[in-house]
């Protein structure tokens, strides 16, 4: 009798396993019991032990050969997909388990397990119910992050007394860091924790950060005194800003950690091999973005109103409580979820291909056909066909004999992944490389988006926001932004897609690249409208407030003049966000889904950081951005962004045409392709 993991007993002669007694006694708290059960197998590795190890190596019986065939298929199937007896309710015997690796059992998901480590059953796991529980986390994340971000600039200028440009940079740096940390979350999810634990842990981190922010805005010692009637306003001290930064970046850590995993975990709940579930997965992206929009809508209306009329600490406390409730709902679905096995760090896999290709750059010759390249023993359906693009990377799959091998755990020679990579592994890196040009040309859109929650909100604070006796909070003007997103998605789903199906055979709507292009065009129009609007506002400033003093009564110009820029950029976001998300997830390798989502979200991050850099550069080189918005020429800054966006659109069109992957090469490909490989790199 040997011990394995957290007190689980594993007799050597069979595969019977028993749960730890502690877990069995926890049935009083079913949610905690489910989570602890998942953790016990996730951490101890019991759920990752192959299910048929009892036969002796010398056994050459038919049953042993069945076992060997099942073990050879293990690289593409989660380990312990059908554990035995007590672990999986005793329904599976060895022969049945080996047979279930194929496609004969249509009720089981071939690449997912349930919370106990058993192969996932479609009738009891996954689907829209499980995906909806994950969407609740995303809704509350948007409620918290956007509820803080859209009204943060007014807190920084009005309460902390920061200059206009400095306040805008604090907001964009906070948002940029939130999305940049998505790479960290994706790395941890793909390499160590898995998406489920990553979401649960970092959602809790964000809830803690939001709770601390609620406390910091309530304590008087953590903000400067109000401005006097005649004396100058006293800016926040380093300590006061330091506490604020700690709270904000703790929230950013939580946001980045969970955001890259939510969409991937949601798509994990659908089986790509099932036609019905595959169609549902296609709808998931629009539903996912709809939940984001609902969270943002609640943030810019209800939450902003609470901040301005009840208190910021109350609003931030509501955000923290909502996230804690969402975590509880998320954990309640532990039994319902499907879990995909982590395939290791995608960053390490990419580095292995690059290192192997660099080592053989001069020492090996490219073979004439792709059939001469190395491929591992993964099943045929899990292999990626060879493509002729980036032939220099193919050098990583060129076989060089014994130099490529190392001694394995069993004493036999095995390929060293830093010297020899399979064609499928090389093609995964090629797939990531094809994403990069489109990735780079979508960054500028999010720089324009940043202006909608910074300078546009500052514009609104100076304008007439009255509707009868009610005064609209300045940050709530972004409701037009969110409304444009939701309206655009509704029209696209209910009008454009059916029309497209009826007029063009085989078309299900716009492609992801077409959506991104439309979003970029609308962002240009949005910046042009913003520049025209700002010029009119400054004309009123010159007449009504020639000194441009900050804090005076609102200007005699309606705030609804800002509506066109919000509508245009909002409609652009509806197209570009869904297009980017679809592009990065569907065109990335399966094992790098979370990392590719993080890569997509870094475009938002770099867009916010680029906004901070442009604001600092323009402020240092021109008089366009003064200490107050009425002393600035914000219209010139908007025109600058419009011109840069036109240049970026041209670059995107070129990259979009290049991003389409070439057809896979066959076994009888032309030798000239291989002979010119070295010259192309």
C-alpha positions as CSV (number, residue, x, y, z in Angstrom):
1,X,0.0,0.0,0.0
2,X,1.5,3.3,-1.1
3,X,0.5,6.8,-0.1
4,X,-0.2,9.4,-2.8
5,X,-1.0,13.1,-2.2
6,X,-3.3,14.3,0.4
7,X,-3.9,11.0,2.3
8,X,-5.3,9.1,-0.7
9,X,-4.6,5.4,-0.6
10,X,-3.4,3.7,-3.8
11,X,-3.0,0.0,-3.7
12,X,-0.2,-1.2,-6.0
13,X,-2.2,-4.1,-7.4
14,X,-5.2,-2.1,-8.7
15,X,-6.3,1.4,-9.3
16,X,-8.8,1.8,-6.5
17,X,-8.6,5.2,-4.8
18,X,-10.5,6.7,-1.9
19,X,-11.2,10.2,-1.0
20,X,-9.6,11.7,2.1
21,X,-11.9,11.3,5.1
22,X,-11.8,15.0,5.7
23,X,-13.4,15.7,2.3
24,X,-16.1,13.1,2.9
25,X,-17.1,14.7,6.2
26,X,-17.5,18.1,4.5
27,X,-20.8,17.3,2.9
28,X,-22.4,19.8,5.2
29,X,-20.8,22.6,3.2
30,X,-21.2,21.3,-0.4
31,X,-19.5,24.3,-2.1
32,X,-16.5,24.1,0.2
33,X,-16.5,20.3,-0.3
34,X,-16.4,20.6,-4.0
35,X,-13.6,23.2,-4.0
36,X,-11.5,21.1,-1.6
37,X,-12.1,18.0,-3.7
38,X,-10.9,19.9,-6.8
39,X,-7.9,21.3,-4.9
40,X,-6.9,17.9,-3.5
41,X,-6.6,16.4,-7.0
42,X,-5.3,19.6,-8.6
43,X,-2.5,20.0,-6.1
44,X,-1.6,16.4,-5.2
45,X,-1.7,15.3,-8.8
46,X,-3.9,12.3,-8.1
47,X,-6.2,13.3,-11.0
48,X,-3.2,13.4,-13.3
49,X,-2.1,9.8,-12.8
50,X,-2.7,7.6,-15.9
51,X,-5.6,5.3,-15.3
52,X,-4.0,1.9,-16.2
53,X,-0.7,1.2,-14.6
54,X,-1.4,-2.1,-12.9
55,X,-0.2,-4.4,-15.7
56,X,3.4,-5.5,-15.5
57,X,5.9,-4.4,-18.2
58,X,6.5,-7.9,-19.3
59,X,2.8,-8.6,-19.9
60,X,2.1,-8.9,-23.6
61,X,-1.5,-9.9,-23.3
62,X,-4.3,-8.2,-25.4
63,X,-5.4,-6.2,-22.4
64,X,-1.9,-4.9,-22.0
65,X,-1.8,-3.8,-25.6
66,X,-5.1,-2.0,-25.1
67,X,-3.5,-0.2,-22.1
68,X,-0.5,0.7,-24.2
69,X,-2.6,2.2,-26.9
70,X,-4.5,4.3,-24.4
71,X,-1.2,5.5,-22.8
72,X,0.1,6.6,-26.2
73,X,-2.9,8.8,-26.7
74,X,-2.3,10.5,-23.4
75,X,-0.5,13.5,-24.8
76,X,-3.8,15.0,-26.2
77,X,-6.2,13.7,-23.6
78,X,-6.2,14.9,-20.0
79,X,-4.6,12.4,-17.7
80,X,-6.9,10.2,-15.7
81,X,-9.7,11.1,-18.0
82,X,-11.6,7.9,-16.7
83,X,-10.3,7.1,-13.2
84,X,-11.6,3.9,-11.7
85,X,-14.0,2.7,-9.2
86,X,-14.4,5.0,-6.2
87,X,-13.1,8.0,-8.0
88,X,-15.5,7.9,-10.9
89,X,-18.4,6.0,-9.3
90,X,-17.2,2.6,-10.4
91,X,-18.8,2.8,-13.8
92,X,-15.7,2.2,-15.9
93,X,-13.6,-0.8,-16.3
94,X,-10.1,-0.9,-17.9
95,X,-11.2,-2.0,-21.3
96,X,-14.1,0.4,-21.4
97,X,-11.8,3.2,-20.3
98,X,-9.3,2.4,-23.1
99,X,-12.1,2.4,-25.6
100,X,-13.4,5.7,-24.4
101,X,-10.4,7.5,-25.7
102,X,-11.9,7.5,-29.1
103,X,-15.0,9.1,-30.4
104,X,-17.3,6.2,-29.9
105,X,-18.8,7.7,-26.7
106,X,-20.7,10.8,-27.8
107,X,-21.7,11.8,-24.3
108,X,-18.1,12.4,-23.1
109,X,-15.9,15.4,-23.9
110,X,-12.6,14.2,-25.3
111,X,-10.3,16.9,-23.9
112,X,-11.9,17.9,-20.6
113,X,-12.5,16.5,-17.1
114,X,-14.9,17.3,-14.2
115,X,-13.9,18.5,-10.8
116,X,-12.9,15.0,-9.7
117,X,-10.6,14.4,-12.6
118,X,-13.1,12.1,-14.5
119,X,-13.9,12.6,-18.1
120,X,-16.5,15.3,-18.4
121,X,-20.0,14.2,-19.2
122,X,-21.9,16.5,-21.5
123,X,-25.2,15.9,-19.7
124,X,-23.9,17.0,-16.3
125,X,-21.1,19.5,-17.0
126,X,-20.4,22.5,-19.2
127,X,-22.9,24.3,-21.5
128,X,-24.5,27.7,-21.0
129,X,-25.2,27.3,-17.3
130,X,-21.6,26.8,-16.5
131,X,-20.5,29.6,-18.9
132,X,-23.0,32.0,-17.3
133,X,-21.6,31.5,-13.8
134,X,-18.2,32.5,-15.2
135,X,-19.8,35.6,-16.9
136,X,-21.0,36.8,-13.5
137,X,-17.4,37.3,-12.5
138,X,-16.7,39.3,-15.6
139,X,-19.8,41.5,-15.0
140,X,-18.7,42.4,-11.5
141,X,-15.1,43.0,-12.6
142,X,-16.3,45.5,-15.1
143,X,-18.6,47.1,-12.5
144,X,-15.6,47.6,-10.2
145,X,-12.9,48.6,-12.7
146,X,-15.0,50.9,-14.8
147,X,-16.9,52.3,-11.8
148,X,-13.5,53.4,-10.5
149,X,-11.8,54.4,-13.7
150,X,-14.5,56.6,-15.4
151,X,-14.9,58.9,-12.3
152,X,-11.4,58.7,-11.0
153,X,-10.2,61.8,-12.9
154,X,-12.8,64.0,-11.2
155,X,-11.6,62.6,-7.8
156,X,-8.0,63.4,-8.7
157,X,-8.6,66.9,-9.9
158,X,-11.4,67.9,-7.4
159,X,-10.4,66.1,-4.2
160,X,-6.6,65.3,-4.6
161,X,-6.1,68.6,-6.5
162,X,-3.9,67.2,-9.3
163,X,-3.3,69.1,-12.6
164,X,-5.5,68.0,-15.5
165,X,-2.8,66.2,-17.5
166,X,-1.4,64.5,-14.4
167,X,-4.8,63.2,-13.4
168,X,-5.4,61.8,-16.9
169,X,-2.1,60.0,-16.8
170,X,-2.9,58.4,-13.4
171,X,-6.1,57.0,-14.8
172,X,-4.5,55.7,-18.0
173,X,-1.5,54.2,-16.1
174,X,-3.9,52.4,-13.8
175,X,-5.9,51.0,-16.7
176,X,-2.8,50.1,-18.6
177,X,-1.3,48.2,-15.7
178,X,-4.6,46.3,-15.3
179,X,-4.5,45.0,-18.8
180,X,-0.7,44.5,-18.9
181,X,-1.0,42.2,-15.9
182,X,-3.3,40.0,-18.0
183,X,-0.1,38.4,-19.3
184,X,0.8,37.4,-15.8
185,X,-2.6,35.9,-15.2
186,X,-2.4,34.0,-18.5
187,X,1.0,32.7,-17.7
188,X,-0.1,31.4,-14.3
189,X,-3.2,29.9,-15.7
190,X,-1.5,28.1,-18.5
191,X,1.5,26.9,-16.5
192,X,0.5,26.3,-12.9
193,X,-2.9,27.2,-11.6
194,X,-5.4,26.5,-14.4
195,X,-8.1,28.9,-15.3
196,X,-10.5,28.0,-12.5
197,X,-8.1,28.7,-9.6
198,X,-6.7,31.8,-11.4
199,X,-10.1,33.3,-11.6
200,X,-11.0,32.5,-8.0
201,X,-7.7,33.8,-6.5
202,X,-7.4,37.0,-8.4
203,X,-11.1,37.9,-8.1
204,X,-10.6,37.8,-4.3
205,X,-7.5,40.0,-4.7
206,X,-9.6,42.6,-6.6
207,X,-12.3,42.5,-4.0
208,X,-9.7,43.2,-1.3
209,X,-8.2,46.1,-3.2
210,X,-11.6,47.6,-3.8
211,X,-12.5,47.3,-0.1
212,X,-9.2,49.0,0.8
213,X,-10.0,51.8,-1.7
214,X,-13.4,52.3,0.0
215,X,-11.6,52.8,3.3
216,X,-8.9,55.1,1.9
217,X,-11.5,57.5,0.4
218,X,-13.4,57.7,3.8
219,X,-10.4,58.5,6.0
220,X,-9.8,62.3,6.1
221,X,-6.1,62.0,6.7
222,X,-5.7,60.3,3.3
223,X,-6.8,63.3,1.3
224,X,-5.8,67.0,1.3
225,X,-8.0,69.7,2.8
226,X,-10.6,71.3,0.6
227,X,-9.7,74.4,-1.4
228,X,-10.1,77.7,0.4
229,X,-12.1,80.6,-1.0
230,X,-9.0,82.7,-1.8
231,X,-6.0,80.6,-1.1
232,X,-4.4,78.1,-3.5
233,X,-5.5,74.4,-3.5
234,X,-3.1,72.1,-1.7
235,X,-2.1,69.0,-3.7
236,X,-2.1,65.6,-2.1
237,X,1.1,64.6,-0.3
238,X,3.3,61.7,-1.3
239,X,1.9,59.5,1.5
240,X,-1.7,60.2,0.5
241,X,-1.0,59.4,-3.2
242,X,1.0,56.4,-2.1
243,X,-1.9,54.9,-0.3
244,X,-4.1,55.6,-3.3
245,X,-1.7,53.9,-5.6
246,X,-1.4,50.8,-3.4
247,X,-5.2,50.4,-3.5
248,X,-5.4,51.1,-7.3
249,X,-2.7,48.7,-8.3
250,X,-4.0,45.9,-6.0
251,X,-7.2,46.2,-8.0
252,X,-5.1,46.2,-11.2
253,X,-3.4,43.0,-10.1
254,X,-6.8,41.3,-9.5
255,X,-8.2,42.6,-12.8
256,X,-5.3,41.4,-14.8
257,X,-5.1,38.1,-13.1
258,X,-8.7,37.0,-13.7
259,X,-9.5,38.8,-16.9
260,X,-7.3,36.8,-19.2
261,X,-8.9,33.5,-17.9
262,X,-12.6,34.3,-17.9
263,X,-13.2,34.2,-21.6
264,X,-11.0,31.1,-22.0
265,X,-12.7,29.3,-19.1
266,X,-16.1,30.2,-20.6
267,X,-15.2,28.6,-24.0
268,X,-13.9,25.6,-22.1
269,X,-17.5,24.8,-21.3
270,X,-18.3,24.0,-24.9
271,X,-17.1,21.0,-26.9
272,X,-15.6,22.0,-30.3
273,X,-16.3,18.5,-31.7
274,X,-20.0,18.8,-31.0
275,X,-21.7,20.9,-33.8
276,X,-24.4,22.3,-31.5
277,X,-21.9,23.3,-28.8
278,X,-19.5,24.7,-31.3
279,X,-22.3,27.0,-32.6
280,X,-23.0,28.0,-29.0
281,X,-19.4,28.9,-28.5
282,X,-19.6,31.2,-31.5
283,X,-22.4,33.1,-29.7
284,X,-20.4,33.1,-26.4
285,X,-18.2,36.0,-27.5
286,X,-21.1,38.3,-28.1
287,X,-22.7,37.3,-24.9
288,X,-19.4,37.8,-23.1
289,X,-19.1,41.3,-24.5
290,X,-22.7,42.0,-23.6
291,X,-22.0,41.2,-20.0
292,X,-19.0,43.5,-20.1
293,X,-21.3,46.3,-21.4
294,X,-24.0,45.6,-18.8
295,X,-21.3,45.9,-16.0
296,X,-20.0,49.1,-17.6
297,X,-23.5,50.5,-17.9
298,X,-24.2,50.0,-14.3
299,X,-20.9,51.5,-13.4
300,X,-21.3,54.7,-15.3
301,X,-24.9,55.3,-14.2
302,X,-25.8,53.8,-10.8
303,X,-22.3,53.6,-9.4
304,X,-21.2,57.1,-10.5
305,X,-24.4,58.6,-9.1
306,X,-23.7,56.9,-5.7
307,X,-20.1,58.3,-5.8
308,X,-21.3,61.8,-6.5
309,X,-24.4,62.0,-4.3
310,X,-23.9,59.4,-1.5
311,X,-20.2,58.9,-1.2
312,X,-17.3,57.2,-2.9
313,X,-16.6,54.9,0.0
314,X,-20.2,53.6,-0.3
315,X,-19.8,53.0,-4.1
316,X,-16.5,51.2,-3.7
317,X,-17.9,49.1,-0.9
318,X,-20.8,48.0,-3.1
319,X,-18.2,47.0,-5.7
320,X,-16.3,44.9,-3.2
321,X,-19.5,43.2,-1.9
322,X,-20.6,42.5,-5.5
323,X,-17.3,40.8,-6.3
324,X,-17.5,38.7,-3.2
325,X,-21.0,37.6,-4.1
326,X,-19.8,36.8,-7.7
327,X,-17.0,34.6,-6.3
328,X,-19.5,32.7,-4.2
329,X,-21.7,32.1,-7.2
330,X,-18.7,31.1,-9.3
331,X,-17.5,28.6,-6.7
332,X,-21.1,27.1,-6.5
333,X,-20.6,25.8,-10.0
334,X,-17.5,23.8,-9.2
335,X,-19.3,20.5,-9.9
336,X,-20.8,21.8,-13.2
337,X,-17.6,23.1,-14.8
338,X,-15.4,21.3,-17.4
339,X,-11.7,21.7,-16.8
340,X,-9.0,21.5,-19.5
341,X,-5.6,20.2,-18.7
342,X,-2.7,22.7,-18.7
343,X,-0.2,21.9,-21.5
344,X,2.7,23.7,-19.8
345,X,4.0,27.2,-20.1
346,X,3.4,28.5,-23.7
347,X,6.3,31.0,-23.2
348,X,8.7,28.0,-22.6
349,X,7.3,26.3,-25.7
350,X,7.9,29.4,-27.8
351,X,11.4,29.8,-26.5
352,X,12.2,26.1,-27.2
353,X,11.3,26.6,-30.9
354,X,13.3,29.8,-31.2
355,X,16.4,28.3,-29.5
356,X,16.2,25.0,-31.5
357,X,15.8,26.9,-34.8
358,X,18.7,29.3,-33.9
359,X,21.0,26.4,-33.1
360,X,20.4,24.7,-36.5
361,X,20.4,27.9,-38.5
362,X,23.8,27.2,-40.0
363,X,24.5,23.6,-39.0
364,X,21.6,21.9,-40.7
365,X,20.0,22.0,-44.1
366,X,16.3,22.4,-44.7
367,X,14.7,19.2,-46.1
368,X,13.1,19.3,-49.5
369,X,9.6,18.1,-48.2
370,X,7.7,18.6,-44.9
371,X,7.5,14.8,-44.5
372,X,11.2,14.8,-43.5
373,X,10.6,17.1,-40.6
374,X,10.2,15.7,-37.1
375,X,6.7,15.1,-35.6
376,X,6.0,13.6,-32.2
377,X,3.6,10.8,-31.4
378,X,0.5,13.0,-30.7
379,X,-2.7,11.7,-32.3
380,X,-3.4,12.7,-35.9
381,X,-6.3,15.0,-35.0
382,X,-4.1,16.9,-32.6
383,X,-1.4,17.7,-35.2
384,X,-1.1,21.0,-37.0
385,X,-0.4,20.7,-40.7
386,X,2.9,22.3,-41.9
387,X,2.8,25.7,-43.6
388,X,5.5,27.3,-45.8
389,X,5.4,30.7,-43.9
390,X,8.4,31.5,-41.6
391,X,10.6,28.7,-43.1
392,X,13.4,29.7,-40.7
393,X,11.4,28.3,-37.8
394,X,11.2,24.9,-39.5
395,X,14.8,24.4,-38.7
396,X,13.7,23.6,-35.1
397,X,12.0,20.4,-36.6
398,X,15.0,19.3,-38.7
399,X,16.4,16.0,-37.3
400,X,20.1,15.9,-36.6
401,X,20.4,12.3,-35.3
402,X,21.7,11.6,-31.8
403,X,22.7,15.2,-31.2
404,X,19.0,16.0,-30.7
405,X,18.5,13.3,-28.0
406,X,18.9,13.2,-24.2
407,X,18.6,10.4,-21.7
408,X,15.0,10.1,-20.5
409,X,13.7,8.9,-17.1
410,X,13.5,5.3,-18.4
411,X,17.1,5.4,-19.5
412,X,16.2,5.5,-23.2
413,X,17.1,8.4,-25.6
414,X,14.3,10.9,-26.0
415,X,14.3,14.2,-28.0
416,X,15.6,17.3,-26.2
417,X,12.8,19.9,-26.7
418,X,15.5,22.7,-26.7
419,X,17.2,21.0,-29.7
420,X,14.4,19.3,-31.6
421,X,10.7,20.4,-31.7
422,X,7.8,18.8,-33.5
423,X,6.2,20.3,-36.6
424,X,3.0,20.9,-34.6
425,X,5.0,22.8,-31.9
426,X,6.7,24.9,-34.6
427,X,3.3,25.7,-36.3
428,X,2.0,26.9,-32.9
429,X,4.8,29.5,-32.8
430,X,4.0,30.4,-36.4
431,X,0.3,30.9,-35.4
432,X,1.4,33.3,-32.6
433,X,3.7,35.2,-35.0
434,X,0.8,35.8,-37.4
435,X,-1.1,37.5,-34.6
436,X,1.5,40.1,-34.0
437,X,1.0,42.6,-36.9
438,X,-2.7,42.8,-36.2
439,X,-1.9,43.1,-32.5
440,X,0.4,46.1,-33.1
441,X,-2.0,48.0,-35.3
442,X,-4.9,47.8,-32.9
443,X,-3.1,49.5,-30.0
444,X,-3.9,53.0,-31.2
445,X,-7.6,52.5,-30.9
446,X,-7.3,52.0,-27.2
447,X,-5.4,55.3,-27.0
448,X,-8.4,57.0,-28.4
449,X,-10.7,55.0,-26.0
450,X,-8.6,56.4,-23.1
451,X,-9.6,59.9,-24.1
452,X,-13.3,59.0,-23.5
453,X,-12.7,58.3,-19.8
454,X,-10.3,61.1,-19.2
455,X,-10.4,64.3,-21.2
456,X,-13.9,63.8,-22.4
457,X,-15.1,63.5,-18.8
458,X,-13.2,66.7,-17.9
459,X,-14.9,68.4,-20.8
460,X,-18.2,67.4,-19.4
461,X,-17.4,68.9,-16.0
462,X,-17.2,72.4,-17.6
463,X,-20.5,72.1,-19.6
464,X,-24.2,72.5,-18.7
465,X,-25.3,69.1,-17.5
466,X,-28.8,70.0,-16.3
467,X,-31.9,68.1,-17.3
468,X,-34.6,70.1,-15.5
469,X,-33.7,70.0,-11.8
470,X,-31.5,67.0,-12.2
471,X,-27.8,67.4,-13.0
472,X,-26.1,64.5,-14.8
473,X,-22.8,63.4,-13.2
474,X,-20.0,64.2,-15.6
475,X,-18.8,60.6,-15.7
476,X,-22.3,59.3,-16.6
477,X,-21.9,60.9,-20.0
478,X,-20.1,57.6,-20.9
479,X,-23.6,56.0,-20.8
480,X,-23.8,57.1,-24.5
481,X,-20.6,55.2,-25.0
482,X,-22.0,52.1,-23.5
483,X,-25.4,52.6,-25.2
484,X,-23.7,52.7,-28.6
485,X,-21.9,49.5,-27.8
486,X,-25.1,47.6,-26.9
487,X,-27.1,49.1,-29.7
488,X,-24.4,48.2,-32.2
489,X,-24.3,44.6,-31.0
490,X,-28.0,44.3,-31.1
491,X,-28.4,45.6,-34.6
492,X,-25.5,43.5,-35.8
493,X,-26.9,40.2,-34.3
494,X,-30.6,40.8,-35.1
495,X,-30.5,42.7,-38.4
496,X,-27.1,42.5,-40.1
497,X,-26.3,38.8,-39.6
498,X,-29.7,37.5,-40.8
499,X,-29.5,39.9,-43.8
500,X,-26.0,38.7,-44.5
501,X,-27.2,35.0,-44.4
502,X,-30.0,35.7,-46.8
503,X,-28.1,37.8,-49.3
504,X,-24.7,36.0,-49.3
505,X,-24.6,32.2,-49.2
506,X,-22.2,30.8,-46.6
507,X,-21.6,34.2,-44.8
508,X,-22.4,34.3,-41.1
509,X,-21.6,38.0,-40.8
510,X,-18.4,40.0,-40.8
511,X,-15.1,38.3,-40.3
512,X,-13.0,39.2,-37.2
513,X,-10.6,41.2,-39.4
514,X,-13.4,43.1,-41.0
515,X,-14.8,44.0,-37.6
516,X,-11.5,45.3,-36.5
517,X,-11.2,47.5,-39.6
518,X,-14.6,49.0,-39.1
519,X,-13.8,49.8,-35.5
520,X,-10.6,51.6,-36.6
521,X,-12.6,53.7,-39.1
522,X,-15.2,54.7,-36.5
523,X,-12.5,55.7,-34.1
524,X,-11.1,58.2,-36.7
525,X,-14.5,59.7,-37.1
526,X,-14.9,59.9,-33.4
527,X,-11.7,61.8,-32.9
528,X,-12.7,64.2,-35.7
529,X,-16.1,64.8,-34.0
530,X,-14.3,65.3,-30.7
531,X,-12.0,67.9,-32.2
532,X,-14.9,69.9,-33.7
533,X,-16.8,69.8,-30.5
534,X,-13.9,71.0,-28.4
535,X,-13.3,73.9,-30.8
536,X,-16.9,75.0,-30.2
537,X,-16.5,74.6,-26.4
538,X,-13.4,76.7,-26.4
539,X,-15.2,79.4,-28.4
540,X,-17.7,79.6,-25.6
541,X,-14.9,79.7,-23.0
542,X,-13.4,82.7,-24.8
543,X,-16.6,84.6,-24.4
544,X,-18.1,83.4,-21.1
545,X,-14.9,82.6,-19.1
546,X,-12.0,84.5,-20.7
547,X,-9.7,83.7,-17.7
548,X,-10.5,80.0,-18.0
549,X,-10.5,79.6,-14.2
550,X,-11.0,76.1,-12.9
551,X,-13.9,75.5,-10.6
552,X,-16.3,78.2,-11.8
553,X,-19.9,77.7,-12.8
554,X,-20.6,75.6,-15.9
555,X,-20.4,77.1,-19.4
556,X,-23.5,78.0,-21.3
557,X,-23.1,75.1,-23.7
558,X,-25.0,71.8,-23.5
559,X,-23.0,68.7,-22.5
560,X,-24.9,66.7,-25.1
561,X,-22.6,68.2,-27.7
562,X,-20.2,65.5,-26.7
563,X,-22.6,62.8,-27.7
564,X,-21.3,62.2,-31.3
565,X,-17.8,61.3,-30.1
566,X,-19.1,58.9,-27.5
567,X,-21.4,57.2,-30.0
568,X,-18.8,56.8,-32.7
569,X,-16.0,55.5,-30.5
570,X,-18.5,53.3,-28.6
571,X,-19.7,51.7,-31.8
572,X,-16.1,51.3,-32.8
573,X,-15.4,49.4,-29.6
574,X,-18.3,47.0,-30.2
575,X,-16.7,46.0,-33.5
576,X,-13.0,46.0,-32.5
577,X,-13.4,44.3,-29.1
578,X,-15.5,41.3,-30.4
579,X,-13.3,41.2,-33.5
580,X,-10.0,41.1,-31.5
581,X,-11.3,38.6,-29.0
582,X,-12.5,36.3,-31.8
583,X,-9.3,36.7,-33.8
584,X,-6.9,36.0,-30.9
585,X,-8.8,33.0,-29.5
586,X,-9.7,31.3,-32.8
587,X,-6.3,31.8,-34.5
588,X,-4.1,30.8,-31.5
589,X,-3.0,27.3,-30.6
590,X,-5.4,25.5,-28.2
591,X,-2.7,25.2,-25.5
592,X,-2.1,29.0,-25.7
593,X,-5.7,30.2,-25.5
594,X,-5.2,32.0,-22.2
595,X,-1.9,33.5,-23.2
596,X,-3.5,34.7,-26.5
597,X,-6.3,36.4,-24.5
598,X,-3.7,38.1,-22.4
599,X,-1.9,39.1,-25.6
600,X,-5.1,40.7,-26.9
601,X,-5.7,42.5,-23.6
602,X,-2.1,44.0,-23.8
603,X,-3.3,46.0,-26.7
604,X,-5.6,47.8,-24.3
605,X,-2.7,48.1,-21.8
606,X,-0.3,49.6,-24.4
607,X,-3.0,51.9,-25.7
608,X,-3.4,53.4,-22.2
609,X,0.3,53.7,-21.8
610,X,0.7,55.2,-25.2
611,X,-1.9,57.8,-24.2
612,X,0.1,58.7,-21.1
613,X,3.3,59.0,-23.2
614,X,1.6,61.2,-25.9
615,X,0.1,63.4,-23.2
616,X,3.5,63.9,-21.5
617,X,5.2,64.4,-24.9
618,X,2.6,66.9,-26.2
619,X,2.6,68.8,-22.8
620,X,6.3,69.1,-22.9
621,X,6.7,70.1,-26.5
622,X,3.5,72.3,-27.1
623,X,1.2,74.5,-25.1
624,X,-1.8,72.4,-26.2
625,X,-2.3,70.7,-22.7
626,X,-2.3,73.2,-19.8
627,X,-3.0,72.8,-16.1
628,X,-6.7,73.2,-16.7
629,X,-8.8,72.1,-19.6
630,X,-10.0,75.7,-20.3
631,X,-6.4,76.8,-20.7
632,X,-5.6,74.0,-23.2
633,X,-6.1,73.4,-27.0
634,X,-7.4,69.9,-26.6
635,X,-8.8,70.1,-30.2
636,X,-5.3,70.1,-31.6
637,X,-4.5,67.0,-29.6
638,X,-7.6,65.3,-30.9
639,X,-6.7,66.1,-34.5
640,X,-3.2,64.7,-33.9
641,X,-4.8,61.4,-32.8
642,X,-7.1,61.4,-35.8
643,X,-4.1,61.8,-38.2
644,X,-2.1,59.1,-36.4
645,X,-5.2,56.8,-36.7
646,X,-5.4,57.3,-40.5
647,X,-1.8,56.2,-40.8
648,X,-2.4,53.3,-38.5
649,X,-5.5,52.2,-40.5
650,X,-3.4,51.9,-43.7
651,X,-0.8,49.8,-41.8
652,X,-3.6,47.6,-40.5
653,X,-5.0,46.9,-43.9
654,X,-1.6,45.7,-45.1
655,X,-1.2,43.5,-42.0
656,X,-4.7,42.1,-42.3
657,X,-4.0,40.8,-45.8
658,X,-0.7,39.3,-44.6
659,X,-2.3,37.7,-41.5
660,X,-4.3,35.2,-43.5
661,X,-2.4,31.9,-43.1
662,X,-1.1,30.2,-46.3
663,X,-2.5,26.8,-47.2
664,X,-0.9,23.8,-45.5
665,X,1.7,22.0,-47.5
666,X,1.2,18.4,-48.5
667,X,3.6,15.5,-48.5
668,X,4.4,16.2,-52.1
669,X,5.1,19.9,-51.8
670,X,7.3,21.6,-54.3
671,X,11.0,21.2,-53.5
672,X,11.7,24.9,-54.5
673,X,9.9,26.1,-51.4
674,X,12.4,24.3,-49.1
675,X,15.4,25.2,-51.2
676,X,14.7,28.9,-50.8
677,X,14.0,28.6,-47.0
678,X,17.4,29.9,-45.8
679,X,17.1,33.0,-48.1
680,X,13.7,34.0,-46.8
681,X,14.9,34.3,-43.2
